[in-house]
Amino acid sequence: MKAAALEDNDWIEGAVEAIIGLSMTHPEFTADDLRREMRPPAHPNWPGIAFGQARRRGLIESTNTATSKAKSRNHGSLKIWTRKKES
């Protein structure tokens, strides 16, 4: 059980770092972009958790929605994100 928790934290923290990288190099990005940057998560909720953490840290903000192009998402809805402008 402890190993799964460590894997959880490692993947999510790595994903937050990848999200920061995407925000620096792309004006807009989605979970599909993160999927191309990262190894697959062990649980399908982990990408959403990573985006939520990045948003709560004030690093990114949602600007719009789109339809996923990933076959695994079956054309599901996803958010379009951008780097949060400093106030």
N, C-alpha and C positions, 0 to 999 in steps of 0.2 A: 504494500500500500504506500509506503514512504517513497519508493522509487517512482511510482506513478505521479505522486505529488511533485517530486523534483523535476520529472520530465515535463509536467504541466507548467511549472514556473519557468523552466528553461525555454520551452517553445514560445510561451506567451511573451516573455521578456525579449526573446529574439525577434518575435513578430513586431513588438513595439519599436524596436530598433530599426527594423525594416520599414515600418510605417514612417518613421522619422526620415529615413533615407528617401523614400518615395515622395514625401512632402517637400524635400529639398530639390528634387530633380524633376518633378512633374507638377504642373499647375493644378491638375485634378487627378485623382486616382481612386480606385475602388478595391474591394476585396479580391476581385479577379486579378488585379495587379499584384497584390500581396501573395496570392496563390502561386503566381509565376516566380516569385522571389524566394519562397520558403519551401521546405520539405512539407509533405502533408501532415496536418495535425492528427494526433491520436484521437481527438474528439471533435466533432463538427462544430461545437460551440466555441472552441478556442479562438478562431479569427474574430468573432464578435466581441469576445472578452478583451482581446488585444486592442481593437479599435475603441472600445469603451474606455479602457485605461488611458489610451493616448488622448481621447477627448477630455476625460476628467483632469488630466495633467495640463490641459490648456494648450496642447500642441496642434490639434487639428479641429476642424469644424465641418459639419455636413452642409453641402450647398444645394444638393438636388438628389434625385433618384434615377436609376437606370435599370435595365434588364440585364442580368448576367449572361455572358456568352459561354460560361463554363458548362459543359455537358452534365457534370455532376450536380449542378444547381438547377438544371431543367428550366432555364429561363426565369429563374426566381428574381425577385426585386432586390436591389442592393442600393446602398447610399453612395453618392459621389462625395468625396472628401477633398479638402484643400488645407494647406497650412494655415493655421490661425494667425491673423494679422495682430501685431502687437498694438496694444491700446496706448 
